[in-house]
Amino acid sequence: MPYFTSTILFVNIPSPESLRFVKLLTNINQRDKTSLSTSELVKALEKLERLSLLESIKHPITKEITFTLQPVIKKYILTDPQGFVHTSDTLPTLAIAS
């Protein structure tokens, strides 16, 4: 899975509600101190939707699209039974896969 797709999953975890596109882009760029382009984010979001890891919700009036993790994915990442996501119990950070 490309780096940005895993970052999107991780950034989305603390949010109890869905995230707007602009907020998601801002959060990723601030968190990683990078300059993720809009097109890169769109590609990553599309991939996560195809894999059924993320769902998009279109507001009926404003037509704004927001994104949220599938509930089962969010629960799995938060509980992390295999220790793949968090490197320790005291500091929840994304484990670096080599």
SELO-375322 format. One record per residue: residue in one letter; x, y, z of N, C-alpha, C in turn. Coordinates in pm, whole numbers. Layout:
// SELO-375322
rest;n.c1;n.c2;n.c3;ca.c1;ca.c2;ca.c3;c.c1;c.c2;c.c3
a;X;Y;Z;X;Y;Z;X;Y;Z
...
// end
This chain:
// SELO-375322
rest;n.c1;n.c2;n.c3;ca.c1;ca.c2;ca.c3;c.c1;c.c2;c.c3
m;85;-117;0;0;0;0;90;123;0
p;69;216;-92;152;336;-96;148;412;37
y;253;489;60;268;562;186;148;649;218
f;100;726;120;-8;820;148;-138;750;183
t;-163;632;129;-286;562;164;-284;519;310
s;-169;473;358;-161;435;499;-168;559;588
t;-112;670;542;-120;795;618;-264;842;629
i;-341;829;522;-482;868;525;-556;786;629
l;-530;658;633;-595;572;732;-561;618;873
f;-433;647;896;-388;683;1029;-441;819;1072
v;-441;917;982;-490;1051;1013;-639;1049;1042
n;-711;959;979;-856;952;992;-901;887;1123
i;-815;813;1189;-852;736;1308;-908;823;1422
p;-839;930;1464;-889;1002;1580;-1023;1072;1557
s;-1060;1091;1433;-1181;1166;1403;-1307;1082;1424
p;-1395;1125;1515;-1519;1050;1536;-1616;1070;1420
e;-1599;1178;1348;-1686;1207;1235;-1604;1198;1107
s;-1671;1214;996;-1601;1210;869;-1523;1339;847
l;-1418;1331;766;-1332;1446;740;-1357;1502;601
r;-1358;1634;592;-1368;1700;462;-1236;1685;388
f;-1242;1690;256;-1124;1673;171;-1014;1772;210
v;-1049;1900;222;-950;2003;253;-887;1978;390
k;-969;1939;486;-918;1911;621;-823;1792;620
l;-858;1690;544;-773;1572;532;-638;1608;470
l;-642;1686;363;-519;1730;296;-433;1814;391
t;-495;1905;463;-423;1990;559;-362;1906;671
n;-439;1814;726;-389;1729;834;-267;1647;791
i;-273;1591;672;-161;1510;623;-38;1596;603
n;-55;1711;539;59;1799;512;121;1853;641
q;39;1884;741;92;1933;868;159;1820;946
r;96;1705;947;148;1591;1024;282;1544;970
d;292;1533;839;413;1479;778;508;1586;727
k;469;1713;741;551;1824;691;590;1801;545
t;489;1763;466;509;1738;324;416;1827;244
s;426;1815;114;337;1888;26;266;1788;-64
l;167;1722;-8;89;1625;-83;-1;1701;-179
s;4;1665;-306;-79;1734;-404;-222;1683;-398
t;-311;1765;-451;-452;1727;-455;-472;1600;-536
s;-402;1589;-649;-419;1470;-734;-368;1344;-664
e;-258;1355;-588;-208;1239;-513;-309;1195;-407
l;-370;1292;-341;-470;1259;-240;-592;1194;-303
v;-636;1245;-417;-752;1188;-486;-723;1043;-525
k;-604;1017;-580;-567;880;-619;-566;787;-498
a;-509;835;-388;-502;752;-267;-641;725;-210
l;-727;826;-211;-864;807;-161;-942;710;-249
e;-924;721;-380;-992;629;-472;-947;485;-447
k;-817;467;-424;-766;333;-398;-824;276;-268
l;-829;358;-164;-884;312;-36;-1033;280;-48
e;-1105;355;-130;-1247;324;-152;-1262;193;-228
r;-1178;171;-330;-1184;45;-405;-1157;-75;-315
l;-1069;-57;-218;-1035;-164;-125;-1136;-176;-10
s;-1237;-92;-12;-1343;-89;92;-1288;-58;231
l;-1182;21;237;-1126;63;365;-1180;199;408
l;-1227;274;311;-1272;410;334;-1405;427;263
e;-1492;508;320;-1616;538;249;-1631;689;236
s;-1691;730;127;-1717;872;106;-1866;897;123
i;-1895;1014;178;-2033;1052;203;-2056;1188;139
k;-2156;1196;52;-2186;1322;-16;-2303;1390;55
h;-2280;1512;100;-2384;1588;168;-2494;1621;68
p;-2620;1594;102;-2729;1612;6;-2752;1757;-37
i;-2721;1852;47;-2746;1992;13;-2622;2059;-44
t;-2510;2052;29;-2389;2121;-14;-2310;2045;-119
k;-2338;1916;-133;-2268;1827;-227;-2121;1807;-189
e;-2084;1850;-70;-1947;1831;-23;-1927;1684;13
i;-1812;1631;-26;-1781;1491;3;-1689;1485;124
t;-1727;1399;218;-1643;1376;335;-1604;1228;338
f;-1500;1198;413;-1445;1063;415;-1436;1011;557
t;-1460;882;570;-1450;817;700;-1403;673;680
l;-1340;620;783;-1299;479;777;-1421;391;795
q;-1418;275;732;-1522;176;757;-1513;140;906
p;-1625;124;975;-1622;98;1119;-1535;-21;1160
v;-1539;-129;1086;-1459;-246;1121;-1310;-218;1105
i;-1272;-137;1007;-1131;-101;986;-1084;-12;1101
k;-1165;86;1136;-1130;176;1246;-1111;98;1376
k;-1202;7;1404;-1192;-73;1527;-1066;-159;1526
y;-1035;-220;1412;-917;-305;1402;-790;-223;1426
i;-782;-105;1364;-662;-22;1380;-649;25;1525
l;-759;62;1586;-754;109;1725;-717;-2;1823
t;-767;-123;1800;-734;-233;1891;-599;-296;1857
d;-562;-297;1729;-432;-344;1681;-389;-476;1745
p;-466;-583;1728;-437;-709;1796;-303;-771;1760
q;-253;-748;1642;-126;-808;1600;-6;-715;1622
g;-30;-591;1663;79;-497;1686;139;-443;1557
f;62;-445;1448;113;-396;1320;109;-244;1308
v;17;-179;1377;-2;-35;1361;75;44;1465
h;61;7;1590;125;81;1698;254;11;1740
t;359;91;1759;487;33;1798;494;7;1948
s;414;79;2027;408;53;2171;271;96;2222
d;238;50;2341;109;85;2401;108;228;2454
t;225;282;2487;230;414;2546;232;525;2442
l;284;498;2326;293;600;2222;238;544;2092
p;112;575;2059;53;520;1937;106;589;1813
t;202;524;1747;255;576;1622;247;467;1517
l;251;507;1394;241;413;1284;373;336;1273
a;365;205;1275;484;122;1261;539;138;1120
i;669;147;1108;733;164;978;765;26;922
a;706;-3;808;730;-131;741;845;-114;643
s;938;-208;645;1049;-198;551;1036;-298;440
// end
